[in-house]
């Protein structure tokens, strides 16, 4: 989405309806009418118009999504007005020098490329997972992530390792057996398990040299159970992709619930919440990994954040979903050898390519 100031400065961000039960665009229009024709000098001014919704956003995903999109777009505007990049804007409160990397390492999330598309179902056999992982490794990605447990959803009919997990484990084995030992393998469980089954799944992942154990259960809904899994796990436990606000995210690290929190710029409250989160925890460079199985705007925004916080963990990228995604922004998304190149320029350094948006989608204007 895009906001334009009265002197022609544009700020863009990305929103999604995927995890929501109703469209968020109408809510954003309602919120935006509050500050139409108002003078907003900074994010604090903006949040004065969103205070009520911000107070409930931690438990209301619609409000969280709307506010996150608005705040992200306005940070693009504010940094452009200051004639600096978003990473420089975010870095100001972290260190004296605003030097940052213009390349950010990515990890390849292969799952979306293997989901049904406009042509129908896609092969999700172990061989298909393995083939796609090898393709991404050859393209320079040093880390591969998959979400293989299609058939699973607790509660299960048997104790111990769920029978339904067998197919998912075969997919993981196919990847692990075919990629280089130097290439890391991340596994996303999409909160499909319960406490007991999570222990057994963990043991199976460890046998298959998996380096990342993501959301066997929902860490916000089941805090105590997640803490037990973390205590048991010999693999980094990651999650909280739907968490809103720095306080919520900080609690998950400071109270020993997760090893790694995964803020999603579309849900977490925007870049500033990640910066506040960074300041509130020990070893933040090893504890924050932006969640981003999404489009080029959220990926680029997340790359600016990842660069600002100097994260030691690569940034998520949903590979090979559609071949025209890079052209939705101008300059086009530039990913080479497993890295995203952050374009030079103010704000996030890119604008919407309306020609491609009209060609592939539609424009809704309020």
Secondary structure, 3 states (H helix, E strand, C coil): CEEECCCCCEEECCCCCCCCCCCCHHHHHHHHCCCCCCCCCCHHHHHCCCHHHHHHCCCCHHHHHHHHHHHHHHHHHHHHHCCCEHHHHHHCCCCCCCCCCCEEEEEEECCHHHCCECCECCCCCHHHHHHHHHHHHHCCCCEEEECCCCCCCCCCCCCCCCHHHHHHHHHHHHHHHHCCCCCEEEEECCCCCCHHHHHHHHHHHHHCCCCEEECCCCCCCCHHHHHHHHHHCCCEEEECCCCCCHHHHHHHHHCCCCCEECCCCCCCCCHHHHHHHHHCCCCHHHCECCCCCCCHHHHHHHHHHHHHHCCCCCEEEECCCCCCHHHHEECCCCEECCEEECCCCCECCCEECHHHHHHHCCCCCC
